[in-house]
Amino acid sequence: MIKEYPLFKAAAVQAAPVFKDKPIYFDSRATLAKAVALIEEAAHHGAKLIVFPETFLPGFPYWSLNMNKGPEWSGIWMEYLRHSIEVPGEETDALGRAARGTNAYVVMGINERDRKYEGRMYNSILFINPQGEVIGVHRKINPTIQELLYHTRGDGGTNLKVFDTTLGKMSGLVCGEHYQPLLKQNLIIQGAQVNCSLWPGFKGGAGELMTIIPLMTQALCVSGGLWAVLSCTYLPEDQVPKDFYDNNAFDQTFGGSCIINPLGEIVAGPENYKETIVYGDIDLKVNVVAKSIINLTGSYSRWDILNLGVREKQYESAFPLEAVEAATPAKLTTEVAELTAKVKQLEAKLTALEQREE
């Protein structure tokens, strides 16, 4: 049978969360409503994959700790936690309804609040299918710079998975994860075809990230022969809160959203300094063209000399020692039985050899 490849339109949303003056700081309900409206707008233009920026709900931490204003910083930390998203929860249900109503995949950057451990947050990517179901959550494996003040590192579970969808094999990386070769290799060997690349649209003090954001994403596309839908935040000046925590860098957002093909070419965008949606057609046949040149799962693979070990399970904070104690004798009993059987086999062979010599 001749293989067919999906062809569809993708959308990279470039927009701003709703920030407020202190002591409120955030408005997760208004940001959620904005997100639903943007999903509907993108779907109206034919998008089947709609990607939002890093921690769009309720917003990226464009600020850091001012040691002279510790109590105020503790206040913003608390509000950030309160406005963050639990999975599943009210916000994921609303996004699921939007995905189902538009028949589109929605990939949303969220600041995830851990339901089990109070005060624990993750920089996460939420994946929702056209049936409105959460198909996975990727938790950033290592927070970057000021994110370390808020986010816990992600570990096993779905963090390292590629999702098999009707649009192809879909993966996601957050910002600085595009720098991590082993993490990227893990997605590539799982056959990722479309990567959702979430960035904060933050150019940094010297402005160098304006070029690094697409550059690092292009490097992923060329290495893996895959597409990237790169989504960044842009916060217009008239939406910047007037009385926020003063150690912030809201004026450093620029956007930069674009769509990159498996040859590393930017085929839509980038768009800078405005709220917009970048659209582009994704044809998975181009992935095959790219792999005819560099194929890390084919002719360019050398798993016999270089391979990757992955811990897929999540660590737990506590476990009953009784379970280990109970398992140990059983394991030893099994090992002893196996060794005993092998000894008997060897004895039988020796006996047979002795009889032949006689």
KEKE-3310 file (N, C-alpha, C; in steps of 0.2 Angstrom, whole numbers, plus 5000, padded with zeros to 4 digits):
npx = (5004:5003:5010:5003:5004:5000:4993:4991:4985:4994:4994:5003:5001:5003:5003:4997:4996:4984:4989:4989:4988:4997:4989:4985:4990:4988:4976:4968:4956:4952:4963:4961:4949:4953:4961:4953:4945:4955:4958:4946:4947:4959:4955:4944:4951:4956:4965:4972:4980:4985:4995:5001:5010:5024:5020:5008:4996:4995:5004:5020:5035:5041:5050:5060:5068:5069:5079:5078:5064:5058:5046:5035:5038:5035:5022:5018:5023:5013:5001:5004:5004:4991:4984:4987:4987:4978:4979:4968:4956:4946:4950:4957:4946:4938:4947:4947:4934:4934:4943:4936:4925:4930:4937:4951:4968:4975:4988:4995:5004:5007:5007:5009:5000:5003:4992:4994:5005:5007:5011:5019:5025:5025:5033:5024:5018:5003:4994:4980:4967:4957:4945:4943:4951:4963:4979:4991:5005:5019:5032:5043:5060:5071:5071:5074:5085:5077:5066:5069:5065:5052:5048:5047:5058:5054:5051:5050:5037:5024:5033:5043:5038:5033:5018:5006:4997:4983:4988:5001:5016:5018:5027:5034:5044:5050:5057:5073:5075:5077:5091:5096:5105:5103:5089:5083:5087:5081:5067:5069:5072:5061:5053:5047:5038:5032:5036:5031:5036:5038:5041:5045:5046:5056:5068:5080:5093:5103:5098:5101:5094:5084:5088:5093:5082:5074:5085:5090:5079:5078:5089:5085:5075:5082:5091:5082:5074:5061:5046:5043:5032:5033:5030:5028:5027:5020:5019:5010:5013:5003:4996:5004:5005:5003:5007:5016:5026:5042:5054:5055:5054:5045:5046:5054:5049:5046:5041:5042:5036:5035:5035:5044:5052:5056:5069:5075:5071:5063:5046:5035:5031:5045:5035:5036:5034:5020:5003:4997:4993:5002:5001:5003:5006:5008:5017:5019:5027:5038:5046:5051:5059:5069:5075:5081:5093:5099:5098:5094:5087:5090:5101:5110:5111:5120:5118:5124:5136:5133:5121:5105:5100:5085:5076:5060:5050:5041:5048:5044:5040:5039:5039:5033:5044:5041:5037:5048:5055:5047:5048:5061:5065:5057:5063:5076:5073:5068:5080:5089:5082:5083:5097:5100:5093:5101:5113:5110:5108:5121:5127:5121:5126:5139:5139:5135:5146:5156:5151:5152:5166:5170)
npy = (4994:5011:5024:5037:5055:5066:5083:5099:5114:5124:5134:5147:5155:5171:5181:5190:5186:5191:5203:5211:5225:5226:5221:5210:5205:5194:5187:5174:5169:5179:5178:5164:5165:5174:5165:5155:5162:5165:5152:5149:5159:5155:5142:5145:5150:5139:5131:5116:5113:5121:5131:5138:5151:5149:5145:5152:5152:5156:5166:5171:5171:5186:5192:5194:5190:5203:5207:5217:5218:5207:5202:5207:5200:5187:5188:5190:5177:5169:5173:5169:5155:5153:5157:5148:5132:5117:5100:5087:5100:5115:5124:5116:5109:5119:5122:5110:5109:5120:5114:5103:5109:5116:5106:5104:5101:5107:5115:5120:5132:5131:5136:5125:5119:5108:5096:5087:5090:5103:5120:5116:5119:5118:5121:5119:5109:5108:5095:5093:5084:5084:5078:5084:5079:5077:5073:5072:5078:5089:5092:5104:5099:5105:5120:5137:5150:5163:5156:5145:5150:5147:5135:5117:5103:5093:5075:5058:5049:5056:5066:5064:5059:5056:5060:5050:5056:5060:5070:5066:5062:5070:5081:5091:5105:5116:5132:5134:5120:5117:5118:5106:5092:5078:5077:5082:5072:5061:5063:5063:5050:5044:5047:5059:5071:5083:5097:5106:5121:5130:5147:5161:5173:5182:5194:5196:5205:5209:5208:5197:5185:5186:5182:5169:5161:5157:5151:5141:5133:5130:5122:5110:5106:5103:5094:5083:5082:5087:5097:5113:5122:5137:5146:5162:5174:5191:5206:5220:5237:5245:5235:5232:5231:5245:5246:5235:5222:5229:5224:5219:5213:5217:5225:5219:5209:5203:5194:5184:5173:5159:5147:5133:5122:5105:5106:5116:5129:5145:5146:5153:5168:5176:5185:5200:5211:5213:5207:5193:5179:5167:5158:5142:5130:5113:5099:5083:5075:5082:5080:5067:5070:5078:5068:5061:5066:5069:5057:5053:5042:5032:5030:5038:5034:5027:5017:5006:5010:5022:5026:5029:5031:5031:5036:5032:5032:5041:5048:5045:5053:5046:5029:5013:5005:4992:4986:4984:4976:4965:4961:4958:4944:4936:4939:4934:4921:4916:4919:4910:4898:4898:4897:4885:4876:4878:4873:4859:4856:4857:4847:4836:4836:4834:4821:4814:4816:4809:4796:4793:4794:4782)
npz = (5000:4996:5005:5014:5018:5031:5028:5033:5041:5052:5067:5075:5090:5094:5108:5122:5139:5152:5163:5179:5190:5205:5221:5214:5202:5192:5180:5178:5173:5164:5155:5151:5144:5134:5127:5123:5114:5104:5100:5093:5083:5076:5072:5064:5053:5048:5055:5061:5071:5085:5093:5108:5118:5129:5146:5145:5152:5168:5164:5159:5171:5170:5179:5193:5209:5220:5232:5242:5243:5248:5255:5247:5235:5240:5240:5226:5222:5229:5223:5210:5211:5215:5204:5194:5185:5187:5182:5179:5177:5180:5170:5160:5156:5150:5139:5133:5129:5119:5110:5106:5100:5089:5082:5083:5087:5102:5109:5124:5134:5151:5168:5179:5193:5206:5211:5221:5229:5239:5234:5224:5208:5190:5174:5161:5146:5139:5131:5120:5112:5097:5102:5114:5124:5136:5131:5136:5146:5146:5157:5159:5160:5166:5174:5169:5174:5182:5183:5191:5204:5205:5198:5199:5194:5180:5179:5175:5167:5156:5152:5143:5131:5114:5105:5097:5084:5074:5065:5064:5072:5087:5097:5110:5116:5129:5128:5134:5133:5120:5119:5124:5120:5122:5126:5115:5106:5111:5107:5094:5090:5094:5083:5081:5072:5071:5080:5094:5099:5112:5118:5128:5121:5124:5124:5131:5140:5131:5119:5111:5111:5102:5090:5093:5097:5085:5079:5087:5087:5073:5072:5079:5070:5058:5062:5066:5056:5056:5058:5066:5076:5081:5095:5103:5116:5115:5123:5122:5124:5129:5137:5147:5165:5176:5189:5195:5202:5204:5199:5185:5168:5157:5146:5138:5129:5113:5104:5089:5084:5073:5059:5055:5043:5040:5034:5040:5036:5038:5035:5038:5045:5054:5066:5074:5088:5089:5093:5086:5074:5068:5053:5044:5032:5034:5028:5029:5020:5017:5028:5025:5014:5020:5028:5018:5017:5030:5042:5057:5062:5054:5041:5047:5060:5074:5084:5089:5094:5101:5112:5120:5137:5146:5159:5162:5172:5185:5200:5217:5232:5244:5249:5254:5265:5268:5257:5249:5258:5258:5245:5242:5248:5240:5228:5229:5232:5219:5211:5217:5214:5200:5199:5205:5196:5185:5190:5191:5178:5173:5180:5175:5162:5165:5170:5159:5150:5157:5157:5144:5142:5149)
capx = (5000:5006:5010:5000:5006:4995:4994:4986:4987:4995:4994:5007:4998:5008:4998:4999:4992:4981:4992:4985:4992:4997:4992:4982:4995:4986:4969:4968:4950:4952:4967:4958:4944:4956:4964:4947:4944:4961:4957:4941:4949:4963:4951:4940:4956:4957:4971:4970:4985:4985:5000:5002:5017:5026:5016:5003:4991:4992:5009:5027:5038:5046:5052:5064:5068:5072:5081:5075:5057:5056:5038:5031:5039:5032:5015:5017:5023:5007:4996:5006:5002:4984:4981:4990:4982:4978:4977:4963:4954:4941:4953:4958:4939:4936:4951:4944:4927:4936:4946:4931:4921:4934:4940:4958:4973:4977:4994:4995:5009:5003:5011:5005:5000:5003:4987:4996:5010:5005:5016:5024:5023:5029:5033:5022:5015:4997:4992:4973:4965:4950:4939:4943:4954:4971:4982:4998:5008:5026:5034:5050:5064:5075:5069:5080:5087:5072:5061:5071:5062:5045:5047:5051:5060:5050:5054:5047:5030:5023:5037:5048:5034:5030:5011:5004:4990:4980:4992:5008:5019:5019:5031:5035:5049:5050:5062:5079:5075:5080:5098:5098:5105:5100:5082:5081:5088:5075:5061:5070:5072:5054:5050:5044:5037:5030:5037:5028:5041:5036:5046:5042:5047:5059:5074:5085:5096:5107:5094:5103:5089:5079:5090:5094:5076:5073:5091:5090:5073:5080:5094:5081:5072:5087:5094:5077:5070:5054:5043:5042:5027:5036:5025:5031:5023:5022:5015:5010:5015:4996:4994:5009:5002:5007:5010:5018:5033:5046:5060:5052:5056:5039:5047:5059:5046:5046:5037:5046:5033:5036:5034:5050:5051:5062:5075:5077:5069:5057:5041:5029:5034:5043:5032:5039:5031:5013:4999:4995:4993:5006:4998:5008:5004:5013:5016:5024:5031:5044:5050:5055:5064:5074:5078:5085:5100:5102:5092:5096:5084:5091:5108:5115:5111:5125:5116:5129:5142:5131:5114:5103:5097:5080:5071:5053:5045:5041:5050:5039:5043:5039:5037:5034:5049:5039:5036:5055:5057:5043:5050:5068:5066:5054:5067:5081:5071:5068:5087:5091:5079:5086:5104:5099:5091:5107:5118:5108:5109:5128:5129:5119:5130:5146:5138:5134:5152:5160:5149:5155:5173:5170)
capy = (5000:5017:5028:5044:5059:5072:5089:5102:5120:5125:5141:5149:5161:5176:5185:5192:5185:5197:5204:5216:5229:5223:5215:5205:5203:5190:5186:5168:5169:5183:5175:5158:5168:5176:5159:5151:5166:5164:5145:5149:5162:5151:5137:5149:5151:5132:5128:5110:5112:5128:5131:5144:5152:5146:5147:5157:5153:5163:5171:5169:5176:5191:5196:5190:5192:5209:5206:5222:5218:5200:5201:5208:5195:5182:5190:5188:5170:5166:5174:5165:5149:5153:5158:5142:5127:5110:5095:5090:5106:5119:5127:5111:5107:5124:5121:5104:5111:5124:5110:5099:5113:5118:5100:5105:5100:5113:5114:5126:5132:5132:5136:5119:5118:5101:5095:5082:5093:5111:5124:5114:5121:5116:5124:5113:5110:5104:5093:5092:5082:5087:5076:5088:5075:5079:5067:5072:5084:5089:5096:5106:5095:5110:5127:5142:5156:5165:5151:5141:5152:5145:5128:5110:5100:5088:5069:5053:5050:5059:5072:5062:5056:5058:5058:5048:5059:5060:5074:5064:5061:5076:5082:5098:5107:5123:5137:5131:5113:5117:5118:5100:5087:5071:5078:5082:5065:5056:5065:5061:5043:5041:5048:5065:5074:5090:5099:5112:5124:5136:5151:5167:5179:5187:5195:5197:5211:5212:5207:5191:5179:5187:5177:5162:5158:5153:5147:5134:5129:5128:5117:5104:5104:5101:5087:5078:5081:5088:5103:5116:5127:5141:5151:5166:5179:5198:5210:5227:5242:5247:5230:5231:5234:5251:5246:5228:5221:5233:5220:5215:5215:5217:5229:5215:5204:5205:5189:5180:5167:5157:5140:5130:5116:5100:5108:5122:5135:5148:5146:5158:5173:5178:5191:5204:5217:5213:5202:5190:5172:5165:5152:5139:5123:5108:5094:5078:5073:5086:5076:5062:5073:5080:5062:5058:5069:5067:5053:5050:5035:5028:5029:5042:5031:5022:5014:5001:5013:5028:5025:5034:5028:5035:5034:5034:5032:5046:5047:5046:5056:5042:5023:5009:5000:4985:4983:4982:4970:4959:4959:4955:4937:4933:4939:4930:4914:4915:4918:4903:4892:4898:4894:4877:4872:4878:4868:4852:4855:4856:4841:4831:4836:4831:4814:4811:4816:4804:4790:4793:4792:4776)
capz = (5000:4996:5011:5013:5023:5032:5026:5037:5043:5059:5070:5081:5093:5098:5111:5129:5145:5155:5169:5183:5195:5212:5223:5211:5197:5187:5179:5174:5170:5158:5150:5148:5139:5128:5124:5119:5108:5099:5097:5088:5078:5072:5069:5058:5047:5045:5058:5064:5076:5087:5098:5112:5120:5136:5152:5143:5157:5168:5161:5161:5176:5167:5184:5198:5216:5223:5239:5246:5243:5249:5257:5241:5231:5242:5238:5219:5222:5231:5218:5204:5212:5215:5197:5190:5182:5189:5177:5175:5181:5177:5164:5155:5154:5145:5134:5130:5125:5114:5105:5103:5096:5083:5079:5082:5093:5106:5113:5128:5139:5157:5174:5182:5200:5208:5216:5227:5234:5240:5233:5219:5201:5184:5168:5157:5140:5139:5124:5120:5105:5095:5106:5120:5129:5138:5129:5139:5149:5146:5162:5158:5164:5170:5174:5167:5177:5187:5183:5197:5210:5205:5195:5200:5188:5178:5178:5170:5165:5149:5150:5138:5126:5108:5105:5090:5083:5067:5062:5064:5079:5090:5103:5113:5120:5131:5128:5135:5132:5114:5120:5127:5114:5124:5126:5108:5103:5113:5103:5087:5090:5094:5077:5081:5065:5072:5087:5097:5102:5116:5120:5131:5117:5129:5120:5135:5141:5125:5113:5107:5110:5096:5085:5096:5098:5079:5077:5091:5085:5067:5073:5080:5064:5053:5065:5067:5050:5058:5058:5072:5076:5087:5098:5108:5119:5115:5128:5120:5129:5133:5141:5153:5171:5178:5196:5196:5205:5200:5196:5180:5161:5152:5140:5134:5125:5106:5099:5085:5082:5066:5057:5052:5040:5041:5031:5044:5033:5041:5030:5039:5050:5061:5067:5079:5091:5088:5094:5079:5074:5062:5050:5039:5030:5036:5024:5032:5015:5018:5033:5021:5009:5024:5030:5013:5018:5037:5045:5063:5064:5048:5039:5051:5067:5076:5091:5091:5098:5105:5113:5125:5142:5148:5165:5160:5178:5190:5206:5222:5238:5249:5248:5260:5265:5269:5250:5247:5262:5256:5238:5242:5249:5234:5222:5231:5231:5212:5209:5220:5211:5194:5199:5207:5190:5181:5192:5190:5171:5172:5183:5171:5157:5167:5171:5152:5148:5161:5155:5137:5142:5151)
cpx = (5004:5005:5007:5003:5001:4998:4989:4989:4988:4995:4998:5004:5003:5003:5001:4994:4989:4985:4989:4990:4992:4992:4989:4987:4993:4979:4968:4962:4950:4957:4965:4953:4947:4959:4959:4945:4949:4960:4952:4943:4954:4960:4947:4945:4959:4963:4968:4975:4986:4989:5001:5009:5018:5022:5011:4997:4995:4997:5016:5030:5043:5049:5056:5064:5072:5073:5078:5067:5055:5049:5034:5032:5036:5024:5014:5018:5017:5002:4998:5003:4994:4981:4983:4985:4983:4976:4975:4960:4949:4944:4954:4951:4937:4940:4949:4938:4929:4939:4941:4927:4924:4937:4947:4962:4975:4983:4995:5000:5006:5009:5006:5006:4999:4997:4989:5000:5009:5012:5021:5021:5028:5028:5031:5019:5009:4995:4984:4971:4959:4944:4939:4947:4961:4974:4989:5000:5015:5028:5042:5055:5069:5073:5075:5080:5081:5067:5062:5067:5055:5044:5051:5052:5055:5054:5051:5040:5029:5028:5042:5045:5033:5023:5009:4997:4988:4984:4999:5010:5021:5023:5031:5041:5048:5056:5069:5080:5078:5088:5101:5099:5102:5092:5080:5082:5083:5069:5063:5070:5065:5050:5046:5044:5035:5031:5034:5033:5039:5041:5042:5043:5051:5066:5080:5089:5100:5104:5096:5098:5084:5082:5091:5088:5074:5079:5091:5084:5074:5085:5090:5078:5076:5090:5089:5073:5063:5052:5043:5037:5030:5032:5028:5026:5025:5017:5015:5011:5008:4993:4999:5006:5007:5010:5011:5024:5038:5052:5058:5055:5051:5041:5052:5056:5045:5042:5042:5043:5034:5035:5040:5049:5057:5069:5078:5075:5062:5052:5035:5032:5041:5039:5034:5034:5024:5009:4996:4995:4996:5003:5003:5005:5010:5012:5021:5028:5038:5049:5054:5060:5070:5078:5082:5092:5103:5096:5095:5093:5085:5099:5113:5115:5117:5123:5120:5135:5139:5123:5112:5099:5092:5076:5064:5048:5046:5044:5045:5043:5044:5037:5038:5040:5047:5038:5043:5057:5054:5046:5057:5068:5063:5059:5073:5079:5071:5075:5090:5089:5082:5093:5104:5098:5097:5112:5116:5109:5116:5130:5127:5123:5137:5145:5138:5141:5157:5158:5152:5162:5174:5169)
cpy = (5006:5022:5035:5048:5065:5078:5094:5109:5121:5132:5142:5155:5165:5182:5186:5189:5191:5198:5210:5219:5225:5225:5209:5201:5199:5189:5180:5167:5173:5180:5168:5160:5170:5170:5155:5155:5165:5157:5145:5153:5158:5145:5139:5150:5144:5129:5122:5109:5120:5128:5138:5145:5148:5149:5153:5158:5151:5168:5168:5174:5180:5195:5191:5193:5198:5208:5211:5222:5211:5199:5202:5203:5188:5182:5188:5180:5167:5167:5170:5158:5148:5153:5152:5137:5120:5106:5089:5096:5110:5122:5122:5109:5112:5124:5115:5105:5115:5119:5106:5103:5115:5112:5101:5103:5107:5111:5121:5126:5135:5132:5131:5119:5111:5100:5091:5086:5101:5115:5122:5116:5118:5120:5119:5115:5105:5102:5091:5090:5085:5084:5079:5084:5077:5072:5066:5078:5084:5094:5098:5103:5099:5117:5132:5148:5158:5160:5146:5143:5150:5137:5122:5107:5094:5081:5064:5054:5052:5064:5070:5059:5060:5056:5056:5051:5058:5065:5072:5063:5068:5077:5090:5099:5115:5126:5133:5124:5112:5116:5111:5094:5080:5071:5078:5075:5060:5057:5062:5054:5040:5043:5054:5069:5081:5092:5106:5115:5131:5140:5157:5173:5185:5188:5196:5204:5214:5211:5201:5186:5180:5183:5170:5158:5154:5149:5141:5130:5126:5122:5110:5102:5101:5094:5082:5077:5082:5095:5106:5122:5131:5146:5155:5171:5186:5202:5217:5232:5244:5241:5229:5235:5240:5250:5238:5228:5224:5230:5216:5217:5214:5220:5225:5209:5207:5200:5185:5174:5165:5149:5138:5123:5111:5101:5114:5129:5138:5149:5151:5162:5174:5184:5194:5210:5218:5207:5199:5182:5171:5158:5149:5132:5118:5101:5089:5074:5076:5083:5071:5065:5075:5073:5059:5061:5067:5063:5050:5044:5030:5027:5033:5039:5027:5020:5009:5004:5019:5027:5029:5030:5033:5032:5037:5035:5038:5044:5049:5049:5051:5035:5018:5004:4993:4982:4980:4976:4964:4956:4955:4947:4934:4933:4934:4922:4912:4914:4912:4897:4892:4895:4887:4873:4872:4873:4861:4851:4853:4849:4835:4830:4833:4824:4811:4811:4810:4797:4788:4790:4785:4770)
cpz = (5000:5002:5010:5019:5024:5030:5029:5039:5050:5061:5076:5084:5096:5101:5118:5134:5148:5162:5172:5187:5201:5216:5220:5206:5191:5186:5175:5170:5163:5152:5147:5143:5133:5124:5120:5113:5102:5096:5092:5082:5073:5069:5063:5052:5045:5049:5062:5070:5079:5094:5102:5115:5127:5142:5151:5149:5164:5166:5163:5166:5173:5173:5189:5205:5217:5230:5244:5247:5243:5251:5251:5236:5233:5240:5231:5218:5224:5226:5211:5205:5212:5208:5192:5189:5184:5183:5180:5180:5177:5170:5159:5152:5149:5139:5130:5126:5119:5108:5102:5098:5090:5080:5078:5088:5096:5110:5117:5133:5145:5163:5178:5189:5202:5213:5222:5232:5234:5239:5227:5212:5196:5178:5163:5150:5141:5132:5124:5113:5103:5098:5112:5126:5130:5136:5132:5142:5149:5152:5160:5163:5168:5169:5172:5171:5182:5188:5189:5203:5210:5203:5198:5194:5186:5178:5173:5168:5157:5147:5144:5132:5120:5107:5098:5089:5075:5062:5061:5071:5081:5096:5105:5117:5123:5131:5129:5134:5125:5113:5122:5122:5116:5124:5119:5104:5105:5109:5096:5086:5091:5088:5077:5074:5066:5079:5089:5101:5106:5119:5124:5127:5120:5126:5125:5135:5135:5119:5109:5106:5105:5090:5087:5096:5091:5078:5081:5089:5078:5067:5075:5074:5059:5056:5065:5061:5051:5057:5065:5071:5083:5089:5103:5110:5116:5119:5125:5126:5133:5137:5147:5159:5173:5185:5198:5200:5201:5197:5190:5173:5156:5146:5136:5130:5118:5101:5096:5083:5074:5065:5053:5049:5042:5038:5034:5041:5037:5035:5031:5045:5049:5061:5074:5081:5089:5090:5087:5080:5067:5059:5045:5038:5031:5032:5026:5027:5015:5023:5030:5017:5014:5026:5024:5013:5024:5040:5051:5066:5058:5047:5043:5059:5068:5083:5093:5095:5102:5105:5119:5131:5145:5154:5164:5166:5182:5196:5211:5228:5243:5246:5254:5260:5266:5262:5248:5251:5260:5249:5238:5243:5243:5228:5223:5230:5224:5209:5211:5216:5204:5194:5201:5200:5185:5183:5191:5182:5170:5175:5179:5165:5159:5167:5164:5149:5151:5158:5148:5137:5145:5146)
residu = (MET:ILE:LYS:GLU:TYR:PRO:LEU:PHE:LYS:ALA:ALA:ALA:VAL:GLN:ALA:ALA:PRO:VAL:PHE:LYS:ASP:LYS:PRO:ILE:TYR:PHE:ASP:SER:ARG:ALA:THR:LEU:ALA:LYS:ALA:VAL:ALA:LEU:ILE:GLU:GLU:ALA:ALA:HIS:HIS:GLY:ALA:LYS:LEU:ILE:VAL:PHE:PRO:GLU:THR:PHE:LEU:PRO:GLY:PHE:PRO:TYR:TRP:SER:LEU:ASN:MET:ASN:LYS:GLY:PRO:GLU:TRP:SER:GLY:ILE:TRP:MET:GLU:TYR:LEU:ARG:HIS:SER:ILE:GLU:VAL:PRO:GLY:GLU:GLU:THR:ASP:ALA:LEU:GLY:ARG:ALA:ALA:ARG:GLY:THR:ASN:ALA:TYR:VAL:VAL:MET:GLY:ILE:ASN:GLU:ARG:ASP:ARG:LYS:TYR:GLU:GLY:ARG:MET:TYR:ASN:SER:ILE:LEU:PHE:ILE:ASN:PRO:GLN:GLY:GLU:VAL:ILE:GLY:VAL:HIS:ARG:LYS:ILE:ASN:PRO:THR:ILE:GLN:GLU:LEU:LEU:TYR:HIS:THR:ARG:GLY:ASP:GLY:GLY:THR:ASN:LEU:LYS:VAL:PHE:ASP:THR:THR:LEU:GLY:LYS:MET:SER:GLY:LEU:VAL:CYS:GLY:GLU:HIS:TYR:GLN:PRO:LEU:LEU:LYS:GLN:ASN:LEU:ILE:ILE:GLN:GLY:ALA:GLN:VAL:ASN:CYS:SER:LEU:TRP:PRO:GLY:PHE:LYS:GLY:GLY:ALA:GLY:GLU:LEU:MET:THR:ILE:ILE:PRO:LEU:MET:THR:GLN:ALA:LEU:CYS:VAL:SER:GLY:GLY:LEU:TRP:ALA:VAL:LEU:SER:CYS:THR:TYR:LEU:PRO:GLU:ASP:GLN:VAL:PRO:LYS:ASP:PHE:TYR:ASP:ASN:ASN:ALA:PHE:ASP:GLN:THR:PHE:GLY:GLY:SER:CYS:ILE:ILE:ASN:PRO:LEU:GLY:GLU:ILE:VAL:ALA:GLY:PRO:GLU:ASN:TYR:LYS:GLU:THR:ILE:VAL:TYR:GLY:ASP:ILE:ASP:LEU:LYS:VAL:ASN:VAL:VAL:ALA:LYS:SER:ILE:ILE:ASN:LEU:THR:GLY:SER:TYR:SER:ARG:TRP:ASP:ILE:LEU:ASN:LEU:GLY:VAL:ARG:GLU:LYS:GLN:TYR:GLU:SER:ALA:PHE:PRO:LEU:GLU:ALA:VAL:GLU:ALA:ALA:THR:PRO:ALA:LYS:LEU:THR:THR:GLU:VAL:ALA:GLU:LEU:THR:ALA:LYS:VAL:LYS:GLN:LEU:GLU:ALA:LYS:LEU:THR:ALA:LEU:GLU:GLN:ARG:GLU:GLU)
# end
